[in-house]
Amino acid sequence: MVYRKVGVFLSEPIVIRVRREFNFKKFLEILCENGAEALEIPEKLKLKQNEIKILKQLKKDYDLSYAIHSSSPGGYISLYLHPMKFYKRFKKCIEYTKIFDGEIITIDLDSYFAEPGVTYEEVKDYLFSLCVQNLRIAYKLGRENNIAVGFENGDVRDWAVSYYIKFNMTLDEMLEFVNAVPELKITLDIGHLYLASNYFGFDMFRYIKTFAKRIVHVHVDDNFGLDTGFGTKSRKYGDLHLPLDHGNLPWREVIKLLNNLGYEGIYSLEIKPYRISDNLNKMIDLIVESIKKLRNVLGK
């Protein structure tokens, strides 16, 4: 049973460095020995067969829970696909999740790049309809295979300053999806939420309270709450995925609120410590520090 487990998102750049400079198994053992109770595996990571065997053995050794993150970069899963194509791709994602006896799949809404001159109003209804059809497919496949599916709230893309369209960033936008897909469950990315609430001017804590009963997975990281609307990730701007306490996101208050509201799933640290240090040992230390900080707030 998953009960407020602390997880770590296996970021592709970190894993690549670990493969080259360290040892994949030892890296994961360090995480587990310092309190990681779950791992989130990006589908695009392209794990080697021996790495899959290691992950399956570690699941037994440390009683780990596994989550899969399936997203559109690299041509994996996109909610903008034709429904027949989406069905085939998401079915493959289900099979991939079963390899690890995974408990949840997170699917996000990628940005749609519109051609110059095309208005938001011209494409929004069509894209929203596609997303709704595909979300229904995802939840049907999830139910049939006893795998939870979480729809991730989006980071900031502002149509007013760019041609990138995304429409699951605010409370009202997520409510549109909930009304269209009543069975919808949410992967709450608190970094995305902090950026969107500051940029668009809504209350992030009200958002959490509104969707509390639908949250099945949580991504935890830090940032400065500043965004350009372009999806910029530099200096203090954008979705930086910083280690905890390296930004100013009130993550402790968010975690305490979620606990009080009855959330009992995985808190997955989706952090990118290479934005703080280029030294691999320091990166691993930063991940471990975040694990311990999160465990402390959870009373572990």
MARLUM-443595 format. One record per residue (C-alpha): residue number from 1; x, y, z. Coordinates in steps of 0.05 Angstrom, whole numbers. Example, Ala and Ser with C-alpha at 12.3 -4.5 7.8 and 13.67 -1.06 7.14 Angstrom:
pt k: 1 | px: 246 | py: -90 | pz: 156
pt k: 2 | px: 273 | py: -21 | pz: 143
//
This chain:
pt k: 1 | px: 0 | py: 0 | pz: 0
pt k: 2 | px: 25 | py: 69 | pz: -17
pt k: 3 | px: 24 | py: 114 | pz: 44
pt k: 4 | px: 56 | py: 182 | pz: 36
pt k: 5 | px: 119 | py: 155 | pz: 5
pt k: 6 | px: 178 | py: 199 | pz: -13
pt k: 7 | px: 199 | py: 187 | pz: -85
pt k: 8 | px: 252 | py: 210 | pz: -133
pt k: 9 | px: 241 | py: 226 | pz: -207
pt k: 10 | px: 298 | py: 194 | pz: -247
pt k: 11 | px: 317 | py: 255 | pz: -289
pt k: 12 | px: 348 | py: 235 | pz: -355
pt k: 13 | px: 409 | py: 282 | pz: -351
pt k: 14 | px: 426 | py: 255 | pz: -281
pt k: 15 | px: 420 | py: 183 | pz: -303
pt k: 16 | px: 464 | py: 196 | pz: -364
pt k: 17 | px: 518 | py: 225 | pz: -318
pt k: 18 | px: 511 | py: 168 | pz: -269
pt k: 19 | px: 520 | py: 117 | pz: -325
pt k: 20 | px: 582 | py: 153 | pz: -349
pt k: 21 | px: 616 | py: 172 | pz: -284
pt k: 22 | px: 588 | py: 128 | pz: -229
pt k: 23 | px: 544 | py: 66 | pz: -223
pt k: 24 | px: 469 | py: 60 | pz: -236
pt k: 25 | px: 456 | py: 9 | pz: -181
pt k: 26 | px: 498 | py: 44 | pz: -129
pt k: 27 | px: 464 | py: 110 | pz: -145
pt k: 28 | px: 395 | py: 81 | pz: -133
pt k: 29 | px: 419 | py: 46 | pz: -70
pt k: 30 | px: 443 | py: 113 | pz: -43
pt k: 31 | px: 374 | py: 142 | pz: -55
pt k: 32 | px: 339 | py: 83 | pz: -21
pt k: 33 | px: 387 | py: 80 | pz: 38
pt k: 34 | px: 374 | py: 154 | pz: 50
pt k: 35 | px: 299 | py: 148 | pz: 52
pt k: 36 | px: 272 | py: 143 | pz: -20
pt k: 37 | px: 211 | py: 97 | pz: -19
pt k: 38 | px: 190 | py: 105 | pz: -92
pt k: 39 | px: 220 | py: 120 | pz: -160
pt k: 40 | px: 188 | py: 155 | pz: -219
pt k: 41 | px: 213 | py: 131 | pz: -286
pt k: 42 | px: 206 | py: 175 | pz: -348
pt k: 43 | px: 184 | py: 131 | pz: -406
pt k: 44 | px: 233 | py: 167 | pz: -451
pt k: 45 | px: 293 | py: 147 | pz: -407
pt k: 46 | px: 307 | py: 86 | pz: -451
pt k: 47 | px: 330 | py: 41 | pz: -396
pt k: 48 | px: 379 | py: -15 | pz: -413
pt k: 49 | px: 358 | py: -87 | pz: -398
pt k: 50 | px: 407 | py: -94 | pz: -340
pt k: 51 | px: 379 | py: -29 | pz: -311
pt k: 52 | px: 309 | py: -56 | pz: -314
pt k: 53 | px: 332 | py: -118 | pz: -277
pt k: 54 | px: 365 | py: -74 | pz: -224
pt k: 55 | px: 301 | py: -34 | pz: -215
pt k: 56 | px: 259 | py: -98 | pz: -208
pt k: 57 | px: 307 | py: -126 | pz: -156
pt k: 58 | px: 310 | py: -61 | pz: -117
pt k: 59 | px: 234 | py: -61 | pz: -114
pt k: 60 | px: 238 | py: -126 | pz: -75
pt k: 61 | px: 297 | py: -106 | pz: -33
pt k: 62 | px: 270 | py: -39 | pz: -10
pt k: 63 | px: 194 | py: -48 | pz: -20
pt k: 64 | px: 194 | py: 8 | pz: -71
pt k: 65 | px: 134 | py: 37 | pz: -107
pt k: 66 | px: 142 | py: 55 | pz: -180
pt k: 67 | px: 109 | py: 109 | pz: -222
pt k: 68 | px: 117 | py: 122 | pz: -296
pt k: 69 | px: 120 | py: 190 | pz: -328
pt k: 70 | px: 96 | py: 189 | pz: -399
pt k: 71 | px: 103 | py: 254 | pz: -437
pt k: 72 | px: 106 | py: 279 | pz: -509
pt k: 73 | px: 179 | py: 300 | pz: -517
pt k: 74 | px: 213 | py: 251 | pz: -563
pt k: 75 | px: 148 | py: 228 | pz: -594
pt k: 76 | px: 121 | py: 186 | pz: -536
pt k: 77 | px: 52 | py: 206 | pz: -512
pt k: 78 | px: 15 | py: 269 | pz: -533
pt k: 79 | px: -56 | py: 286 | pz: -518
pt k: 80 | px: -58 | py: 321 | pz: -586
pt k: 81 | px: -51 | py: 255 | pz: -624
pt k: 82 | px: -108 | py: 226 | pz: -664
pt k: 83 | px: -146 | py: 181 | pz: -614
pt k: 84 | px: -130 | py: 117 | pz: -651
pt k: 85 | px: -56 | py: 133 | pz: -650
pt k: 86 | px: -60 | py: 155 | pz: -577
pt k: 87 | px: -94 | py: 89 | pz: -559
pt k: 88 | px: -37 | py: 48 | pz: -588
pt k: 89 | px: 17 | py: 90 | pz: -555
pt k: 90 | px: -17 | py: 92 | pz: -487
pt k: 91 | px: -28 | py: 17 | pz: -489
pt k: 92 | px: 47 | py: 9 | pz: -498
pt k: 93 | px: 57 | py: 55 | pz: -438
pt k: 94 | px: 11 | py: 10 | pz: -398
pt k: 95 | px: 53 | py: -51 | pz: -417
pt k: 96 | px: 117 | py: -14 | pz: -399
pt k: 97 | px: 87 | py: 4 | pz: -331
pt k: 98 | px: 71 | py: -69 | pz: -318
pt k: 99 | px: 144 | py: -88 | pz: -327
pt k: 100 | px: 157 | py: -52 | pz: -261
pt k: 101 | px: 91 | py: -69 | pz: -228
pt k: 102 | px: 80 | py: 6 | pz: -230
pt k: 103 | px: 22 | py: 38 | pz: -193
pt k: 104 | px: 11 | py: 103 | pz: -231
pt k: 105 | px: 23 | py: 136 | pz: -298
pt k: 106 | px: 30 | py: 212 | pz: -303
pt k: 107 | px: 10 | py: 243 | pz: -368
pt k: 108 | px: 21 | py: 316 | pz: -382
pt k: 109 | px: -7 | py: 365 | pz: -433
pt k: 110 | px: 49 | py: 387 | pz: -480
pt k: 111 | px: 49 | py: 456 | pz: -510
pt k: 112 | px: 18 | py: 460 | pz: -580
pt k: 113 | px: 57 | py: 505 | pz: -627
pt k: 114 | px: 8 | py: 544 | pz: -671
pt k: 115 | px: 28 | py: 574 | pz: -737
pt k: 116 | px: 37 | py: 650 | pz: -737
pt k: 117 | px: -29 | py: 684 | pz: -751
pt k: 118 | px: -72 | py: 628 | pz: -722
pt k: 119 | px: -114 | py: 652 | pz: -664
pt k: 120 | px: -123 | py: 617 | pz: -598
pt k: 121 | px: -198 | py: 615 | pz: -609
pt k: 122 | px: -189 | py: 580 | pz: -677
pt k: 123 | px: -153 | py: 520 | pz: -647
pt k: 124 | px: -173 | py: 516 | pz: -574
pt k: 125 | px: -239 | py: 479 | pz: -582
pt k: 126 | px: -209 | py: 429 | pz: -630
pt k: 127 | px: -148 | py: 415 | pz: -586
pt k: 128 | px: -191 | py: 411 | pz: -523
pt k: 129 | px: -236 | py: 360 | pz: -556
pt k: 130 | px: -176 | py: 318 | pz: -576
pt k: 131 | px: -148 | py: 320 | pz: -505
pt k: 132 | px: -215 | py: 300 | pz: -475
pt k: 133 | px: -222 | py: 241 | pz: -522
pt k: 134 | px: -152 | py: 217 | pz: -506
pt k: 135 | px: -159 | py: 227 | pz: -431
pt k: 136 | px: -221 | py: 183 | pz: -432
pt k: 137 | px: -181 | py: 130 | pz: -469
pt k: 138 | px: -124 | py: 136 | pz: -418
pt k: 139 | px: -171 | py: 128 | pz: -358
pt k: 140 | px: -208 | py: 69 | pz: -390
pt k: 141 | px: -142 | py: 33 | pz: -402
pt k: 142 | px: -118 | py: 50 | pz: -332
pt k: 143 | px: -181 | py: 22 | pz: -300
pt k: 144 | px: -177 | py: -42 | pz: -342
pt k: 145 | px: -105 | py: -53 | pz: -318
pt k: 146 | px: -112 | py: -29 | pz: -246
pt k: 147 | px: -63 | py: 29 | pz: -258
pt k: 148 | px: -78 | py: 99 | pz: -235
pt k: 149 | px: -71 | py: 156 | pz: -285
pt k: 150 | px: -55 | py: 227 | pz: -264
pt k: 151 | px: -64 | py: 286 | pz: -310
pt k: 152 | px: -9 | py: 336 | pz: -294
pt k: 153 | px: -25 | py: 410 | pz: -286
pt k: 154 | px: 15 | py: 452 | pz: -336
pt k: 155 | px: 72 | py: 501 | pz: -329
pt k: 156 | px: 64 | py: 571 | pz: -357
pt k: 157 | px: 53 | py: 583 | pz: -431
pt k: 158 | px: 19 | py: 650 | pz: -447
pt k: 159 | px: -15 | py: 655 | pz: -514
pt k: 160 | px: -9 | py: 731 | pz: -509
pt k: 161 | px: 67 | py: 729 | pz: -514
pt k: 162 | px: 80 | py: 664 | pz: -552
pt k: 163 | px: 50 | py: 616 | pz: -602
pt k: 164 | px: 53 | py: 558 | pz: -552
pt k: 165 | px: -16 | py: 537 | pz: -529
pt k: 166 | px: -28 | py: 502 | pz: -463
pt k: 167 | px: -94 | py: 504 | pz: -426
pt k: 168 | px: -90 | py: 465 | pz: -362
pt k: 169 | px: -52 | py: 517 | pz: -320
pt k: 170 | px: -106 | py: 552 | pz: -278
pt k: 171 | px: -162 | py: 529 | pz: -233
pt k: 172 | px: -216 | py: 548 | pz: -283
pt k: 173 | px: -180 | py: 511 | pz: -339
pt k: 174 | px: -172 | py: 447 | pz: -298
pt k: 175 | px: -246 | py: 452 | pz: -280
pt k: 176 | px: -262 | py: 450 | pz: -354
pt k: 177 | px: -226 | py: 383 | pz: -359
pt k: 178 | px: -260 | py: 357 | pz: -297
pt k: 179 | px: -329 | py: 375 | pz: -325
pt k: 180 | px: -312 | py: 340 | pz: -391
pt k: 181 | px: -278 | py: 280 | pz: -359
pt k: 182 | px: -312 | py: 266 | pz: -292
pt k: 183 | px: -265 | py: 208 | pz: -275
pt k: 184 | px: -204 | py: 254 | pz: -283
pt k: 185 | px: -149 | py: 247 | pz: -231
pt k: 186 | px: -91 | py: 296 | pz: -223
pt k: 187 | px: -16 | py: 293 | pz: -215
pt k: 188 | px: -4 | py: 358 | pz: -178
pt k: 189 | px: 62 | py: 391 | pz: -197
pt k: 190 | px: 71 | py: 443 | pz: -143
pt k: 191 | px: 126 | py: 478 | pz: -182
pt k: 192 | px: 80 | py: 488 | pz: -241
pt k: 193 | px: 24 | py: 510 | pz: -195
pt k: 194 | px: 68 | py: 562 | pz: -160
pt k: 195 | px: 89 | py: 592 | pz: -226
pt k: 196 | px: 19 | py: 593 | pz: -256
pt k: 197 | px: -13 | py: 621 | pz: -193
pt k: 198 | px: 36 | py: 679 | pz: -192
pt k: 199 | px: 33 | py: 692 | pz: -267
pt k: 200 | px: -42 | py: 688 | pz: -276
pt k: 201 | px: -61 | py: 713 | pz: -207
pt k: 202 | px: -99 | py: 658 | pz: -172
pt k: 203 | px: -94 | py: 625 | pz: -103
pt k: 204 | px: -52 | py: 562 | pz: -106
pt k: 205 | px: -79 | py: 537 | pz: -39
pt k: 206 | px: -151 | py: 545 | pz: -63
pt k: 207 | px: -132 | py: 505 | pz: -125
pt k: 208 | px: -105 | py: 448 | pz: -81
pt k: 209 | px: -167 | py: 448 | pz: -37
pt k: 210 | px: -212 | py: 447 | pz: -99
pt k: 211 | px: -180 | py: 386 | pz: -129
pt k: 212 | px: -155 | py: 351 | pz: -66
pt k: 213 | px: -198 | py: 289 | pz: -75
pt k: 214 | px: -173 | py: 280 | pz: -146
pt k: 215 | px: -99 | py: 284 | pz: -132
pt k: 216 | px: -65 | py: 216 | pz: -141
pt k: 217 | px: 8 | py: 237 | pz: -147
pt k: 218 | px: 50 | py: 297 | pz: -129
pt k: 219 | px: 113 | py: 327 | pz: -160
pt k: 220 | px: 155 | py: 366 | pz: -111
pt k: 221 | px: 209 | py: 416 | pz: -129
pt k: 222 | px: 228 | py: 489 | pz: -119
pt k: 223 | px: 230 | py: 552 | pz: -161
pt k: 224 | px: 224 | py: 628 | pz: -152
pt k: 225 | px: 153 | py: 636 | pz: -177
pt k: 226 | px: 175 | py: 680 | pz: -236
pt k: 227 | px: 157 | py: 666 | pz: -308
pt k: 228 | px: 162 | py: 701 | pz: -375
pt k: 229 | px: 104 | py: 664 | pz: -407
pt k: 230 | px: 150 | py: 632 | pz: -459
pt k: 231 | px: 170 | py: 572 | pz: -418
pt k: 232 | px: 238 | py: 603 | pz: -404
pt k: 233 | px: 283 | py: 565 | pz: -356
pt k: 234 | px: 342 | py: 609 | pz: -337
pt k: 235 | px: 369 | py: 646 | pz: -276
pt k: 236 | px: 308 | py: 656 | pz: -231
pt k: 237 | px: 255 | py: 647 | pz: -285
pt k: 238 | px: 212 | py: 588 | pz: -303
pt k: 239 | px: 203 | py: 516 | pz: -283
pt k: 240 | px: 273 | py: 505 | pz: -256
pt k: 241 | px: 260 | py: 441 | pz: -215
pt k: 242 | px: 308 | py: 464 | pz: -161
pt k: 243 | px: 326 | py: 423 | pz: -100
pt k: 244 | px: 283 | py: 441 | pz: -40
pt k: 245 | px: 299 | py: 508 | pz: -7
pt k: 246 | px: 338 | py: 533 | pz: -68
pt k: 247 | px: 278 | py: 576 | pz: -90
pt k: 248 | px: 222 | py: 609 | pz: -51
pt k: 249 | px: 163 | py: 562 | pz: -63
pt k: 250 | px: 126 | py: 550 | pz: 3
pt k: 251 | px: 132 | py: 475 | pz: -6
pt k: 252 | px: 127 | py: 458 | pz: 68
pt k: 253 | px: 59 | py: 492 | pz: 73
pt k: 254 | px: 36 | py: 456 | pz: 10
pt k: 255 | px: 57 | py: 388 | pz: 37
pt k: 256 | px: 24 | py: 401 | pz: 104
pt k: 257 | px: -40 | py: 423 | pz: 70
pt k: 258 | px: -41 | py: 360 | pz: 26
pt k: 259 | px: -31 | py: 317 | pz: 87
pt k: 260 | px: -88 | py: 352 | pz: 124
pt k: 261 | px: -133 | py: 343 | pz: 64
pt k: 262 | px: -120 | py: 268 | pz: 65
pt k: 263 | px: -71 | py: 257 | pz: 8
pt k: 264 | px: -35 | py: 191 | pz: 19
pt k: 265 | px: 3 | py: 179 | pz: -46
pt k: 266 | px: 74 | py: 188 | pz: -71
pt k: 267 | px: 111 | py: 255 | pz: -64
pt k: 268 | px: 160 | py: 250 | pz: -122
pt k: 269 | px: 220 | py: 297 | pz: -120
pt k: 270 | px: 226 | py: 321 | pz: -192
pt k: 271 | px: 289 | py: 360 | pz: -182
pt k: 272 | px: 347 | py: 379 | pz: -228
pt k: 273 | px: 407 | py: 391 | pz: -183
pt k: 274 | px: 452 | py: 405 | pz: -243
pt k: 275 | px: 422 | py: 475 | pz: -242
pt k: 276 | px: 459 | py: 485 | pz: -176
pt k: 277 | px: 524 | py: 445 | pz: -188
pt k: 278 | px: 558 | py: 410 | pz: -245
pt k: 279 | px: 593 | py: 361 | pz: -197
pt k: 280 | px: 558 | py: 294 | pz: -197
pt k: 281 | px: 574 | py: 279 | pz: -124
pt k: 282 | px: 545 | py: 346 | pz: -104
pt k: 283 | px: 483 | py: 332 | pz: -147
pt k: 284 | px: 472 | py: 267 | pz: -110
pt k: 285 | px: 482 | py: 302 | pz: -44
pt k: 286 | px: 429 | py: 354 | pz: -64
pt k: 287 | px: 379 | py: 299 | pz: -81
pt k: 288 | px: 393 | py: 264 | pz: -14
pt k: 289 | px: 384 | py: 330 | pz: 23
pt k: 290 | px: 316 | py: 341 | pz: -10
pt k: 291 | px: 295 | py: 270 | pz: 8
pt k: 292 | px: 312 | py: 283 | pz: 81
pt k: 293 | px: 277 | py: 350 | pz: 83
pt k: 294 | px: 214 | py: 321 | pz: 53
pt k: 295 | px: 216 | py: 262 | pz: 100
pt k: 296 | px: 222 | py: 309 | pz: 159
pt k: 297 | px: 160 | py: 348 | pz: 139
pt k: 298 | px: 122 | py: 283 | pz: 131
pt k: 299 | px: 144 | py: 262 | pz: 201
pt k: 300 | px: 185 | py: 202 | pz: 177
//
